[in-house]
């Protein structure tokens, strides 16, 4: 029986990266595409709980959702594919990086994370560039990784975050941890024709911490693809013991 592969993204149903990924994995299984109807970059893991979602079918097994990336995956797994859940969920290929702290804001990662929450293994793919988006080489690597994942035993909540350099053919990959980077913290203040102020947030002064074994060093310095396993448990385990020693005045702590 063919594996069922669900694709989503945060750049929208018409995104070139989504089409490149769909074409790359088309022969590996029964491919479904369920993605937002428009760009939803930076929406993180938001769900639309206070307004209805509309679904539009574009062609066989291709759907757009008037909602977020997480909405799209939720609807796909629990409704459109409820007769047989997907074997693997893929998100991307994102038009830009999702390295280090980016995973907190990323709609691409959120789509994969929603699948993981629902018990389906998932991989998020991103192309590390802000300028020319040529997905040719990234799609080749994505296909190879997906093919490997499909023949390997997959933990039901597996969540991989993959970032691929945009420097030409990808020479290799590293299994990494999340690094640290910064885009700066500038806020640009402008004034509209009616004299009201408005603001653009998000800096443009990029820098990353050079540390071996991290995704940012792998992609930017080694120019290789990074494969970073993520987990849903955000517990800061190193703080558990120090917090046990706290005595909050007026309250007892249960054992």
Backbone as CSV, one residue per row, in Angstrom:
resi,resn,N_x,N_y,N_z,CA_x,CA_y,CA_z,C_x,C_y,C_z
1,UNK,0.843,-1.197,0.000,0.000,0.000,0.000,0.881,1.250,0.000
2,UNK,0.562,2.184,-0.866,1.343,3.411,-0.960,1.227,4.242,0.311
3,UNK,2.345,4.845,0.758,2.243,5.778,1.879,1.478,7.024,1.465
4,UNK,0.733,7.592,2.398,0.044,8.844,2.163,0.919,9.970,2.685
5,UNK,1.194,10.946,1.835,2.057,12.065,2.201,1.243,13.351,2.117
6,UNK,1.126,14.048,3.230,0.418,15.324,3.268,1.409,16.467,3.231
7,UNK,1.173,17.443,2.347,2.009,18.635,2.244,1.227,19.863,2.672
8,UNK,1.916,20.770,3.374,1.357,22.065,3.712,2.488,23.084,3.720
9,UNK,2.183,24.319,4.098,3.222,25.350,4.160,2.663,26.581,4.850
10,UNK,3.429,27.672,4.842,2.889,28.946,5.331,2.953,30.035,4.266
11,UNK,3.486,29.706,3.086,3.584,30.678,1.995,2.352,30.659,1.092
12,UNK,1.443,29.734,1.329,0.218,29.713,0.565,0.180,28.663,-0.527
13,UNK,-1.012,28.344,-0.979,-1.245,27.259,-1.932,-0.539,27.481,-3.265
14,UNK,-0.265,28.744,-3.624,0.356,29.044,-4.920,1.887,29.134,-4.852
15,UNK,2.468,28.881,-3.698,3.909,29.091,-3.509,4.749,28.143,-4.357
16,UNK,5.826,28.685,-4.905,6.727,27.879,-5.741,7.403,26.778,-4.942
17,UNK,7.726,27.054,-3.683,8.382,26.052,-2.850,7.493,24.852,-2.583
18,UNK,6.189,25.092,-2.423,5.235,24.003,-2.217,5.145,23.140,-3.458
19,UNK,5.051,23.767,-4.611,4.985,23.022,-5.861,6.260,22.211,-6.085
20,UNK,7.416,22.802,-5.776,8.682,22.092,-5.952,8.740,20.850,-5.071
21,UNK,8.259,20.971,-3.832,8.259,19.832,-2.913,7.273,18.769,-3.379
22,UNK,6.098,19.193,-3.827,5.098,18.243,-4.309,5.624,17.460,-5.519
23,UNK,6.259,18.161,-6.436,6.821,17.491,-7.612,7.924,16.519,-7.210
24,UNK,8.728,16.909,-6.223,9.871,16.094,-5.817,9.445,14.765,-5.193
25,UNK,8.343,14.767,-4.455,7.936,13.553,-3.738,6.764,12.838,-4.402
26,UNK,6.364,13.304,-5.586,5.155,12.777,-6.239,5.194,11.269,-6.429
27,UNK,6.356,10.733,-6.711,6.444,9.291,-6.994,6.664,8.450,-5.740
28,UNK,6.734,9.086,-4.577,7.025,8.350,-3.341,5.764,7.889,-2.614
29,UNK,4.601,8.332,-3.058,3.365,7.938,-2.396,2.182,8.691,-2.945
30,UNK,1.063,8.585,-2.245,-0.142,9.322,-2.602,-0.067,10.695,-1.951
31,UNK,0.163,11.710,-2.755,0.435,13.050,-2.235,-0.855,13.864,-2.145
32,UNK,-1.074,14.426,-0.964,-2.158,15.376,-0.719,-1.543,16.721,-0.389
33,UNK,-2.169,17.798,-0.836,-1.726,19.154,-0.516,-2.892,19.899,0.122
34,UNK,-2.700,20.364,1.338,-3.700,21.171,2.040,-2.935,22.329,2.676
35,UNK,-3.100,23.529,2.132,-2.279,24.671,2.525,-3.141,25.920,2.658
36,UNK,-2.642,26.938,3.341,-3.397,28.196,3.459,-3.671,28.810,2.092
37,UNK,-4.777,29.531,1.999,-5.142,30.141,0.718,-4.277,31.340,0.386
38,UNK,-3.573,31.891,1.374,-2.667,33.011,1.141,-1.498,32.914,2.119
39,UNK,-0.519,33.797,1.941,0.683,33.737,2.789,0.327,33.936,4.258
40,UNK,0.948,33.085,5.098,0.705,33.136,6.539,2.032,33.089,7.306
41,UNK,3.086,33.663,6.715,4.405,33.647,7.356,4.348,34.342,8.711
42,UNK,5.030,33.760,9.686,5.127,34.369,11.006,3.893,34.195,11.873
43,UNK,2.954,33.340,11.444,1.734,33.153,12.237,1.938,32.188,13.392
44,UNK,3.093,31.530,13.434,3.388,30.570,14.487,2.295,29.504,14.542
45,UNK,1.921,29.071,15.760,1.010,27.930,15.875,-0.411,28.374,16.196
46,UNK,-0.881,29.406,15.553,-2.233,29.887,15.834,-3.275,29.003,15.159
47,UNK,-4.401,28.809,15.865,-5.559,28.105,15.341,-6.738,29.068,15.274
48,UNK,-7.572,28.906,14.270,-8.727,29.795,14.091,-9.920,29.224,14.855
49,UNK,-10.089,29.662,16.087,-11.141,29.132,16.946,-12.392,30.007,16.977
50,UNK,-12.316,31.221,16.420,-13.428,32.158,16.567,-14.073,32.557,15.246
51,UNK,-13.705,31.886,14.164,-14.413,32.103,12.901,-14.332,30.824,12.070
52,UNK,-15.298,30.602,11.191,-15.324,29.360,10.413,-14.220,29.320,9.361
53,UNK,-13.867,28.103,8.973,-12.864,27.891,7.936,-13.544,27.438,6.646
54,UNK,-13.130,28.000,5.536,-13.654,27.573,4.242,-12.552,26.839,3.482
55,UNK,-12.950,25.768,2.821,-12.015,24.917,2.089,-12.365,24.969,0.609
56,UNK,-11.350,25.127,-0.226,-11.564,25.143,-1.673,-10.708,24.057,-2.311
57,UNK,-11.317,23.242,-3.148,-10.564,22.221,-3.877,-10.107,22.780,-5.218
58,UNK,-8.802,22.643,-5.513,-8.223,23.168,-6.747,-8.073,22.078,-7.807
59,UNK,-7.749,20.886,-7.384,-7.630,19.722,-8.250,-7.670,18.497,-7.351
60,UNK,-7.521,17.338,-7.908,-7.584,16.130,-7.085,-6.506,16.161,-5.999
61,UNK,-6.937,16.050,-4.743,-6.081,15.996,-3.555,-5.303,17.297,-3.325
62,UNK,-5.765,18.406,-3.920,-5.174,19.735,-3.674,-6.256,20.664,-3.118
63,UNK,-6.034,21.185,-1.910,-7.018,22.029,-1.251,-6.348,23.249,-0.629
64,UNK,-7.082,24.364,-0.602,-6.643,25.525,0.160,-7.632,25.769,1.285
65,UNK,-7.126,26.324,2.383,-7.928,26.586,3.574,-7.813,28.063,3.920
66,UNK,-8.936,28.706,4.196,-8.910,30.100,4.639,-8.537,30.130,6.119
67,UNK,-7.276,29.856,6.389,-6.818,29.784,7.766,-5.311,29.713,7.838
68,UNK,-4.811,29.314,8.972,-3.381,29.277,9.245,-2.777,27.942,8.807
69,UNK,-1.448,27.825,8.831,-0.824,26.536,8.544,-1.291,25.424,9.485
70,UNK,-1.386,25.736,10.780,-1.856,24.730,11.730,-3.301,24.335,11.440
71,UNK,-4.146,25.314,11.073,-5.519,25.010,10.661,-5.526,24.012,9.506
72,UNK,-4.674,24.257,8.530,-4.648,23.434,7.319,-4.346,21.979,7.642
73,UNK,-3.350,21.761,8.480,-2.977,20.397,8.842,-4.053,19.753,9.705
74,UNK,-4.620,20.526,10.607,-5.688,20.019,11.475,-6.882,19.557,10.638
75,UNK,-7.287,20.387,9.690,-8.420,20.061,8.821,-8.094,18.858,7.943
76,UNK,-6.880,18.810,7.430,-6.488,17.714,6.549,-6.553,16.367,7.270
77,UNK,-5.921,16.300,8.439,-5.830,15.025,9.153,-7.178,14.606,9.743
78,UNK,-7.914,15.568,10.290,-9.150,15.233,10.997,-10.402,15.236,10.124
79,UNK,-10.281,15.748,8.896,-11.465,15.822,8.041,-11.202,15.279,6.633
80,UNK,-10.353,15.949,5.881,-10.176,15.572,4.484,-9.560,14.179,4.323
81,UNK,-8.706,13.773,5.261,-8.036,12.476,5.170,-8.444,11.553,6.316
82,UNK,-9.614,11.765,6.866,-10.007,11.004,8.052,-10.205,9.517,7.774
83,UNK,-10.400,9.161,6.509,-10.546,7.741,6.181,-9.247,6.977,6.356
84,UNK,-8.119,7.663,6.182,-6.796,7.050,6.360,-5.783,8.162,6.606
85,UNK,-5.296,8.226,7.828,-4.374,9.306,8.194,-3.084,9.224,7.379
86,UNK,-2.422,10.367,7.173,-1.164,10.348,6.418,-0.067,9.580,7.139
87,UNK,0.818,9.026,6.352,1.997,8.352,6.898,3.018,9.364,7.370
88,UNK,3.113,10.476,6.636,4.120,11.499,6.895,3.570,12.847,6.435
89,UNK,3.872,13.885,7.198,3.483,15.247,6.825,4.735,16.053,6.517
90,UNK,4.707,16.793,5.414,5.814,17.649,5.009,5.316,19.086,4.948
91,UNK,6.139,20.021,5.387,5.789,21.436,5.331,6.897,22.195,4.611
92,UNK,6.507,23.055,3.673,7.512,23.816,2.928,7.355,23.588,1.422
93,UNK,8.403,23.799,0.695,9.706,24.335,1.115,9.530,25.829,1.366
94,UNK,9.883,26.282,2.572,9.659,27.672,2.943,10.538,28.631,2.148
95,UNK,9.982,29.782,1.833,10.705,30.836,1.125,11.500,31.645,2.156
96,UNK,12.575,31.071,2.660,13.386,31.727,3.663,13.760,30.760,4.771
97,UNK,14.692,31.168,5.651,15.190,30.266,6.687,14.220,30.088,7.851
98,UNK,14.357,28.965,8.520,13.701,28.722,9.809,14.724,28.075,10.739
99,UNK,15.709,28.889,11.097,16.824,28.456,11.927,16.665,28.998,13.349
100,UNK,17.304,28.305,14.289,17.401,28.832,15.651,16.037,29.291,16.176
101,UNK,15.976,30.539,16.684,14.744,31.051,17.285,13.607,31.223,16.284
102,UNK,13.894,31.134,14.981,12.837,31.248,13.965,11.725,30.225,14.184
103,UNK,12.076,29.067,14.756,11.076,28.010,14.882,9.914,28.432,15.782
104,UNK,10.140,29.407,16.671,9.074,29.878,17.560,8.009,30.643,16.774
105,UNK,8.424,31.382,15.756,7.521,32.230,14.985,6.989,31.550,13.721
106,UNK,7.652,30.515,13.278,7.440,29.971,11.945,6.101,29.263,11.759
107,UNK,5.369,29.663,10.726,4.184,28.932,10.327,4.527,27.611,9.672
108,UNK,5.673,27.564,8.989,6.133,26.325,8.365,6.366,25.252,9.410
109,UNK,7.089,25.601,10.454,7.351,24.647,11.536,6.054,24.315,12.266
110,UNK,5.162,25.301,12.422,3.892,25.069,13.110,3.046,24.031,12.389
111,UNK,3.042,24.051,11.068,2.283,23.051,10.312,2.795,21.654,10.610
112,UNK,4.125,21.503,10.618,4.711,20.205,10.948,4.445,19.847,12.408
113,UNK,4.520,20.835,13.279,4.296,20.586,14.703,2.863,20.142,14.975
114,UNK,1.896,20.722,14.260,0.507,20.309,14.436,0.336,18.834,14.086
115,UNK,1.005,18.395,13.027,0.963,16.982,12.673,1.541,16.133,13.796
116,UNK,2.664,16.565,14.338,3.297,15.837,15.432,2.377,15.742,16.644
117,UNK,1.693,16.839,16.970,0.744,16.835,18.082,-0.354,15.803,17.840
118,UNK,-0.768,15.658,16.583,-1.827,14.720,16.232,-1.310,13.301,16.025
119,UNK,-0.025,13.086,16.303,0.532,11.738,16.254,1.048,11.289,14.909
120,UNK,1.294,12.252,13.996,1.815,11.919,12.674,3.220,12.503,12.534
121,UNK,4.232,11.706,12.183,5.577,12.247,12.013,5.619,13.303,10.920
122,UNK,6.508,14.287,11.099,6.497,15.432,10.189,7.888,16.011,9.993
123,UNK,8.084,16.631,8.828,9.348,17.292,8.491,9.027,18.665,7.914
124,UNK,9.679,19.706,8.435,9.563,21.060,7.897,10.812,21.374,7.084
125,UNK,10.636,21.868,5.863,11.755,22.194,4.975,11.790,23.695,4.699
126,UNK,12.989,24.283,4.748,13.154,25.709,4.464,14.401,25.944,3.630
127,UNK,14.319,26.939,2.726,15.467,27.335,1.905,16.062,28.602,2.500
128,UNK,17.344,28.557,2.835,17.980,29.658,3.553,18.461,30.716,2.570
129,UNK,17.552,31.583,2.196,17.864,32.745,1.366,16.726,33.731,1.501
130,UNK,17.024,34.998,1.300,15.987,36.028,1.321,15.857,36.703,-0.036
131,UNK,16.572,36.182,-1.031,16.605,36.847,-2.330,16.100,35.940,-3.449
132,UNK,17.012,35.165,-4.063,16.654,34.332,-5.204,16.183,32.972,-4.725
133,UNK,14.952,32.620,-5.075,14.380,31.368,-4.600,14.387,30.322,-5.716
134,UNK,15.513,29.619,-5.810,15.643,28.498,-6.739,15.594,27.220,-5.890
135,UNK,14.509,26.465,-6.034,14.299,25.291,-5.184,14.834,24.000,-5.786
136,UNK,15.550,24.089,-6.891,15.993,22.894,-7.613,16.783,21.946,-6.728
137,UNK,17.851,22.445,-6.124,18.728,21.576,-5.328,18.091,21.214,-3.987
138,UNK,17.344,22.132,-3.418,16.657,21.844,-2.164,15.652,20.711,-2.350
139,UNK,14.959,20.702,-3.471,13.970,19.663,-3.740,14.627,18.294,-3.875
140,UNK,15.820,18.256,-4.445,16.558,16.993,-4.584,16.896,16.425,-3.203
141,UNK,17.389,17.291,-2.314,17.719,16.831,-0.966,16.453,16.435,-0.209
142,UNK,15.395,17.241,-0.349,14.144,16.935,0.354,13.608,15.570,-0.054
143,UNK,13.637,15.281,-1.324,13.164,13.974,-1.795,13.982,12.844,-1.179
144,UNK,15.314,13.003,-1.174,16.177,11.957,-0.630,15.902,11.725,0.855
145,UNK,15.690,12.805,1.605,15.422,12.673,3.032,14.058,12.028,3.269
146,UNK,13.052,12.442,2.504,11.722,11.859,2.650,11.739,10.373,2.301
147,UNK,12.451,10.023,1.250,12.561,8.612,0.862,13.171,7.792,1.991
148,UNK,14.193,8.343,2.639,14.818,7.663,3.773,13.843,7.533,4.934
149,UNK,13.112,8.609,5.214,12.158,8.587,6.325,11.066,7.555,6.108
150,UNK,10.632,7.372,4.869,9.536,6.453,4.581,9.927,4.995,4.735
151,UNK,11.220,4.704,4.626,11.662,3.305,4.772,12.251,3.046,6.150
152,UNK,12.255,4.057,7.009,12.767,3.919,8.366,11.597,3.883,9.352
153,UNK,11.786,3.226,10.495,10.730,3.267,11.507,10.573,4.702,12.029
154,UNK,9.362,5.262,11.918,9.132,6.647,12.293,8.399,6.730,13.629
155,UNK,8.985,7.380,14.629,8.225,7.637,15.861,6.997,8.467,15.514
156,UNK,5.835,8.191,16.112,4.606,8.886,15.726,4.648,10.392,15.942
157,UNK,5.507,10.870,16.848,5.563,12.315,17.093,6.908,12.901,16.630
158,UNK,7.557,12.214,15.692,8.817,12.731,15.151,8.581,14.092,14.508
159,UNK,9.468,15.041,14.787,9.385,16.383,14.218,10.794,16.831,13.845
160,UNK,11.041,16.955,12.551,12.347,17.375,12.060,12.238,18.749,11.422
161,UNK,13.220,19.594,11.712,13.299,20.914,11.087,14.533,20.935,10.201
162,UNK,14.319,21.089,8.904,15.407,20.988,7.918,15.597,22.327,7.225
163,UNK,16.834,22.815,7.230,17.177,24.048,6.530,18.240,23.741,5.486
164,UNK,18.008,24.221,4.266,18.894,23.888,3.157,19.526,25.148,2.576
165,UNK,20.836,25.126,2.388,21.512,26.311,1.839,21.131,26.531,0.383
166,UNK,21.219,27.785,-0.048,20.859,28.144,-1.419,22.100,28.506,-2.219
167,UNK,23.148,27.700,-2.071,24.426,28.009,-2.725,24.686,27.111,-3.927
168,UNK,23.688,26.383,-4.404,23.896,25.426,-5.476,23.633,24.023,-4.961
169,UNK,24.267,23.033,-5.576,24.061,21.646,-5.171,24.431,21.462,-3.703
170,UNK,23.621,20.703,-2.984,23.853,20.474,-1.552,24.835,19.320,-1.394
171,UNK,25.973,19.600,-0.770,27.052,18.616,-0.689,26.829,17.578,0.401
172,UNK,26.014,17.883,1.396,25.796,16.953,2.491,24.912,17.582,3.551
173,UNK,24.809,16.902,4.680,23.959,17.400,5.755,24.586,17.068,7.101
174,UNK,24.087,17.714,8.137,24.494,17.423,9.508,23.252,17.322,10.374
175,UNK,23.287,16.441,11.356,22.239,16.390,12.371,22.637,17.394,13.453
176,UNK,21.785,18.361,13.709,22.176,19.519,14.507,21.190,19.794,15.643
177,UNK,21.575,20.743,16.479,20.677,21.313,17.487,20.391,22.759,17.088
178,UNK,19.405,23.352,17.707,19.099,24.746,17.418,20.222,25.649,17.897
179,UNK,20.594,26.618,17.077,21.605,27.596,17.466,20.957,28.888,17.926
180,UNK,21.717,29.951,17.820,21.200,31.274,18.188,21.596,32.271,17.107
181,UNK,20.662,33.136,16.756,20.971,34.203,15.797,20.070,35.395,16.066
182,UNK,20.345,36.482,15.334,19.590,37.712,15.558,19.465,38.477,14.258
183,UNK,18.316,39.100,14.063,18.098,39.981,12.917,18.148,41.452,13.340
184,UNK,18.574,41.684,14.573,18.516,43.033,15.102,17.136,43.304,15.678
185,UNK,16.948,44.486,16.207,15.670,44.803,16.846,15.188,46.199,16.464
186,UNK,15.407,46.569,15.231,15.037,47.923,14.807,13.532,48.035,14.575
187,UNK,13.000,49.211,14.826,11.607,49.536,14.539,11.606,50.813,13.704
188,UNK,11.004,50.735,12.530,10.969,51.887,11.635,9.628,52.594,11.812
189,UNK,9.704,53.881,12.153,8.488,54.679,12.355,8.211,55.511,11.111
190,UNK,6.977,55.460,10.614,6.557,56.239,9.452,5.266,56.981,9.779
191,UNK,4.850,57.811,8.833,3.607,58.563,9.025,2.774,58.466,7.762
192,UNK,1.471,58.128,7.926,0.615,58.002,6.753,0.126,59.381,6.300
193,UNK,-0.552,59.464,5.139,-0.990,60.781,4.624,-1.914,61.547,5.564
194,UNK,-2.520,60.888,6.531,-3.403,61.560,7.475,-2.700,61.922,8.784
195,UNK,-1.381,61.753,8.792,-0.611,62.164,9.951,-0.552,61.144,11.071
196,UNK,-1.062,59.942,10.839,-1.034,58.907,11.864,0.240,58.081,11.737
197,UNK,0.862,57.774,12.839,2.110,57.011,12.816,1.826,55.521,12.664
198,UNK,2.744,54.858,11.945,2.696,53.403,11.871,4.129,52.887,11.930
199,UNK,4.281,51.564,12.144,5.591,51.009,12.448,5.825,49.701,11.702
200,UNK,7.061,49.543,11.242,7.527,48.275,10.691,8.485,47.655,11.711
201,UNK,8.211,46.398,12.082,9.114,45.725,13.016,9.886,44.641,12.278
202,UNK,10.987,44.206,12.873,11.817,43.171,12.261,13.090,43.777,11.711
203,UNK,14.198,43.408,12.328,15.484,43.993,11.935,16.068,43.353,10.686
204,UNK,17.141,43.964,10.177,17.816,43.465,8.973,19.313,43.283,9.187
205,UNK,19.767,43.410,10.437,21.201,43.275,10.739,21.458,41.869,11.263
206,UNK,21.749,40.952,10.333,21.841,39.535,10.706,23.198,39.181,11.310
207,UNK,23.157,38.354,12.352,24.370,37.792,12.943,23.995,36.478,13.604
208,UNK,24.909,35.508,13.591,24.635,34.246,14.267,25.813,33.843,15.145
209,UNK,25.487,33.110,16.180,26.496,32.607,17.112,27.193,31.413,16.468
210,UNK,28.511,31.486,16.372,29.259,30.406,15.734,29.557,29.328,16.777
211,UNK,28.791,28.252,16.705,28.953,27.139,17.633,28.790,25.845,16.856
212,UNK,29.769,24.979,16.957,29.711,23.718,16.224,28.522,22.886,16.691
213,UNK,27.911,22.211,15.749,26.789,21.349,16.063,25.445,22.030,15.964
214,UNK,25.448,23.345,15.651,24.178,24.073,15.563,23.722,24.213,14.110
215,UNK,22.427,24.441,13.962,21.875,24.573,12.618,22.410,25.798,11.891
216,UNK,22.586,26.920,12.600,23.057,28.138,11.935,24.489,27.993,11.436
217,UNK,25.353,27.378,12.237,26.739,27.160,11.811,26.799,26.168,10.662
218,UNK,25.999,25.137,10.735,25.956,24.131,9.669,25.627,24.763,8.325
219,UNK,24.561,25.573,8.283,24.092,26.126,7.011,24.948,27.290,6.540
220,UNK,25.229,28.241,7.439,25.917,29.461,7.025,27.422,29.280,6.873
221,UNK,28.038,28.494,7.732,29.493,28.348,7.702,29.953,27.098,6.964
222,UNK,29.244,25.983,7.165,29.647,24.744,6.500,28.939,24.563,5.159
223,UNK,27.889,25.338,4.949,27.124,25.301,3.710,26.586,23.902,3.419
224,UNK,26.049,23.287,4.479,25.411,21.980,4.377,23.987,22.088,4.923
225,UNK,23.152,21.131,4.582,21.784,21.122,5.101,21.794,20.709,6.569
226,UNK,20.965,21.344,7.362,20.844,20.980,8.780,19.552,20.207,8.994
227,UNK,19.647,19.139,9.770,18.494,18.324,10.134,18.406,18.334,11.652
228,UNK,17.418,19.049,12.185,17.316,19.265,13.631,16.053,18.606,14.175
229,UNK,16.201,17.614,15.052,15.023,17.026,15.675,14.476,17.955,16.759
230,UNK,13.185,18.228,16.704,12.536,19.073,17.698,11.609,18.226,18.555
231,UNK,11.246,18.755,19.722,10.305,18.058,20.589,9.263,19.025,21.120
232,UNK,8.107,18.496,21.482,7.003,19.326,21.935,7.119,19.696,23.405
233,UNK,7.891,18.936,24.170,8.052,19.202,25.596,9.004,20.381,25.779
234,UNK,8.471,21.538,26.187,9.286,22.738,26.348,9.821,22.905,27.772
235,UNK,9.671,21.891,28.594,10.124,21.977,29.979,11.620,22.284,30.051
236,UNK,11.981,23.304,30.818,13.387,23.634,31.049,13.863,22.781,32.226
237,UNK,14.371,21.603,31.922,14.651,20.615,32.959,15.752,21.069,33.930
238,UNK,16.670,21.889,33.459,17.749,22.341,34.347,17.239,23.267,35.446
239,UNK,16.057,23.836,35.258,15.498,24.719,36.282,14.607,23.995,37.280
240,UNK,14.320,22.729,37.055,13.441,22.010,37.963,14.018,21.964,39.373
241,UNK,15.288,21.578,39.500,15.906,21.466,40.831,15.996,22.814,41.548
242,UNK,16.482,23.890,40.889,16.515,25.188,41.575,15.133,25.656,42.024
243,UNK,14.109,25.407,41.219,12.766,25.819,41.595,12.228,25.025,42.779
244,UNK,12.694,23.783,42.919,12.289,22.975,44.074,12.746,23.613,45.376
245,UNK,13.821,24.396,45.308,14.360,25.027,46.514,13.648,26.332,46.875
246,UNK,12.814,26.839,45.982,12.105,28.082,46.275,11.090,27.886,47.410
247,UNK,10.943,28.896,48.233,9.899,28.937,49.253,9.065,30.196,49.018
248,UNK,7.887,30.033,48.454,7.015,31.163,48.163,6.226,31.508,49.409
249,UNK,6.478,32.723,49.918,5.921,33.126,51.215,4.392,33.060,51.208
250,UNK,3.880,32.384,52.225,2.432,32.282,52.377,1.798,31.113,51.674
251,UNK,2.612,30.318,50.959,2.072,29.176,50.242,2.951,27.958,50.451
252,UNK,2.336,26.822,50.609,3.093,25.580,50.734,3.159,24.909,49.384
253,UNK,4.247,24.192,49.136,4.410,23.465,47.875,4.125,22.010,48.129
254,UNK,3.225,21.436,47.328,2.915,20.022,47.501,4.072,19.189,46.999
255,UNK,4.264,18.062,47.654,5.390,17.181,47.327,5.162,16.501,45.989
